């Protein structure tokens, strides 16, 4: 891995690990599966770094998108999560 990409990789791994622990601690197994999907996307980008020569700003943008995406489903704001959490509650209500 090129050295200039290391900060992006460490940042991405840090928030992915933190959200994995958060989702496990609150018992949100649905989002643990989502983290696994994100890990797949991260792996694809990582495995294609040598051939694709992604610009550093694009890698930071992808990393920040992933952070916001995970935060949207896992960080409560005003007692509620983002649309995804509301969807989960609605889908559970409809199934009952």
Residue frames as qw, qx, qy, qz and C-alpha x, y, z in Angstrom:
[[0.000, 0.890, 0.456, 0.000, 0.00, 0.00, 0.00],
 [0.373, 0.557, -0.052, 0.740, 1.40, 3.42, -0.91],
 [0.352, -0.219, -0.533, 0.737, 2.34, 5.46, 2.17],
 [0.145, -0.073, -0.021, -0.986, 0.17, 8.45, 1.20],
 [0.591, -0.293, -0.528, -0.535, -2.92, 6.23, 1.44],
 [0.431, -0.091, -0.794, 0.420, -2.12, 4.99, 4.96],
 [0.130, 0.056, 0.426, -0.894, -3.98, 7.81, 6.82],
 [0.617, 0.010, -0.250, -0.746, -7.17, 7.14, 4.82],
 [0.663, -0.021, -0.743, -0.087, -6.90, 3.42, 5.44],
 [0.276, -0.062, -0.733, 0.619, -6.33, 3.86, 9.18],
 [0.324, 0.036, 0.193, -0.925, -9.22, 6.34, 9.47],
 [0.686, 0.008, -0.441, -0.579, -11.55, 3.97, 7.59],
 [0.599, -0.045, -0.785, 0.150, -10.51, 0.96, 9.66],
 [0.077, 0.003, -0.599, 0.797, -10.89, 2.95, 12.89],
 [0.491, 0.033, 0.139, -0.859, -14.47, 4.07, 12.28],
 [0.718, 0.029, -0.582, -0.381, -15.45, 0.69, 10.83],
 [0.466, -0.022, -0.802, 0.372, -14.13, -1.04, 13.94],
 [0.104, 0.021, 0.471, -0.876, -15.79, 1.52, 16.23],
 [0.621, 0.030, -0.118, -0.774, -19.18, 1.16, 14.56],
 [0.658, 0.013, -0.743, -0.119, -18.88, -2.63, 14.59],
 [0.269, -0.068, -0.756, 0.593, -18.35, -2.53, 18.35],
 [0.307, 0.053, 0.227, -0.923, -21.20, -0.02, 18.73],
 [0.678, 0.015, -0.406, -0.613, -23.66, -2.10, 16.71],
 [0.590, -0.039, -0.796, 0.127, -22.70, -5.24, 18.65],
 [0.121, -0.026, -0.633, 0.764, -23.04, -3.45, 22.00],
 [0.447, 0.112, 0.187, -0.868, -26.58, -2.28, 21.22],
 [0.527, 0.151, 0.827, -0.126, -27.57, -5.65, 19.78],
 [0.548, 0.654, -0.016, -0.521, -28.15, -4.33, 16.26],
 [0.656, -0.101, 0.693, 0.282, -27.34, -7.41, 14.23],
 [0.583, 0.735, 0.344, 0.048, -28.82, -5.96, 11.04],
 [0.174, 0.958, -0.226, -0.019, -26.14, -3.30, 10.93],
 [0.552, -0.492, 0.639, 0.213, -23.41, -5.81, 11.69],
 [0.704, 0.353, 0.567, 0.240, -24.33, -7.37, 8.35],
 [0.328, 0.940, 0.080, 0.057, -24.12, -3.91, 6.83],
 [0.285, -0.818, 0.470, 0.170, -20.60, -3.51, 8.27],
 [0.686, -0.095, 0.669, 0.271, -19.66, -6.77, 6.56],
 [0.569, 0.710, 0.374, 0.181, -20.95, -5.34, 3.27],
 [0.038, 0.982, -0.184, -0.025, -18.89, -2.21, 3.84],
 [0.559, -0.536, 0.586, 0.236, -15.86, -4.41, 4.55],
 [0.718, 0.312, 0.560, 0.271, -16.39, -5.99, 1.14],
 [0.354, 0.914, 0.130, 0.148, -16.46, -2.59, -0.55],
 [0.276, -0.878, 0.380, 0.096, -13.36, -1.53, 1.37],
 [0.710, -0.225, 0.613, 0.264, -11.62, -4.74, 0.32],
 [0.653, 0.595, 0.396, 0.250, -12.47, -4.20, -3.36],
 [0.145, 0.979, -0.110, 0.097, -11.05, -0.68, -3.26],
 [0.480, -0.712, 0.500, 0.111, -7.98, -1.90, -1.38],
 [0.762, -0.008, 0.596, 0.253, -7.34, -4.77, -3.75],
 [0.579, 0.668, 0.349, 0.311, -7.61, -2.54, -6.82],
 [0.220, -0.912, 0.073, 0.338, -5.36, 0.27, -5.54],
 [0.501, -0.369, 0.545, 0.562, -2.35, -0.85, -7.56],
 [0.372, 0.314, 0.699, 0.524, -4.20, -0.97, -10.87],
 [0.078, 0.830, 0.535, 0.136, -6.74, 1.84, -10.49],
 [0.389, 0.090, -0.102, 0.911, -4.53, 4.65, -9.14],
 [0.187, -0.819, -0.535, -0.090, -7.40, 6.30, -7.28],
 [0.153, 0.623, -0.163, 0.750, -6.84, 9.99, -6.52],
 [0.274, -0.076, -0.705, 0.650, -6.32, 10.65, -2.81],
 [0.320, -0.003, 0.193, -0.928, -9.25, 13.12, -2.57],
 [0.696, -0.062, -0.473, -0.537, -11.56, 10.44, -3.97],
 [0.572, -0.077, -0.778, 0.247, -10.39, 7.93, -1.36],
 [0.034, -0.059, -0.523, 0.850, -11.04, 10.49, 1.41],
 [0.510, -0.016, -0.123, -0.851, -14.48, 11.20, -0.07],
 [0.702, -0.082, -0.664, -0.244, -15.32, 7.46, -0.13],
 [0.409, -0.070, -0.740, 0.529, -14.11, 7.10, 3.44],
 [0.159, 0.048, 0.331, -0.929, -16.17, 10.07, 4.66],
 [0.623, -0.058, -0.384, -0.679, -19.21, 8.75, 2.78],
 [0.636, -0.110, -0.762, 0.055, -18.81, 5.43, 4.58],
 [0.191, -0.071, -0.610, 0.766, -18.50, 7.19, 7.94],
 [0.373, 0.027, 0.084, -0.924, -21.64, 9.27, 7.36],
 [0.661, -0.052, -0.585, -0.468, -23.50, 6.22, 6.08],
 [0.534, -0.146, -0.781, 0.289, -22.69, 4.20, 9.18],
 [0.035, -0.083, -0.462, 0.882, -23.41, 7.12, 11.49],
 [0.454, -0.081, -0.248, -0.852, -26.79, 7.61, 9.82],
 [0.749, -0.198, -0.553, -0.305, -27.91, 4.19, 10.96],
 [0.710, -0.191, -0.585, 0.342, -26.19, 4.03, 14.30],
 [0.241, -0.014, -0.360, 0.901, -25.94, 7.43, 15.95],
 [0.078, -0.729, -0.677, 0.055, -29.13, 8.61, 17.65],
 [0.107, 0.149, 0.014, 0.983, -30.06, 12.25, 17.12],
 [0.449, -0.163, 0.107, -0.872, -32.91, 13.67, 19.20],
 [0.620, -0.079, 0.654, -0.426, -33.78, 10.17, 20.43],
 [0.851, 0.413, 0.282, -0.164, -34.00, 8.65, 16.97],
 [0.531, -0.224, 0.571, 0.585, -31.64, 7.35, 14.30],
 [0.149, 0.298, -0.445, -0.831, -31.79, 8.19, 10.64],
 [0.708, 0.180, -0.211, -0.649, -34.36, 6.99, 8.17],
 [0.527, 0.198, -0.825, -0.051, -32.87, 3.51, 8.27],
 [0.031, -0.022, -0.837, 0.546, -33.65, 3.05, 11.96],
 [0.512, 0.202, 0.240, -0.800, -37.15, 4.40, 11.44],
 [0.661, 0.245, -0.544, -0.456, -37.55, 1.92, 8.60],
 [0.322, 0.108, -0.917, 0.211, -36.43, -0.90, 10.90],
 [0.226, 0.137, 0.656, -0.707, -39.02, 0.07, 13.52],
 [0.614, 0.281, -0.064, -0.735, -41.73, 0.36, 10.84],
 [0.591, 0.234, -0.723, -0.269, -40.85, -2.99, 9.34],
 [0.135, 0.014, -0.906, 0.400, -40.91, -4.64, 12.78],
 [0.399, 0.207, 0.421, -0.788, -44.34, -3.07, 13.46],
 [0.650, 0.295, -0.329, -0.618, -45.70, -4.30, 10.15],
 [0.463, 0.190, -0.865, -0.038, -44.43, -7.83, 10.82],
 [0.093, -0.022, 0.796, -0.598, -46.13, -7.99, 14.22]]
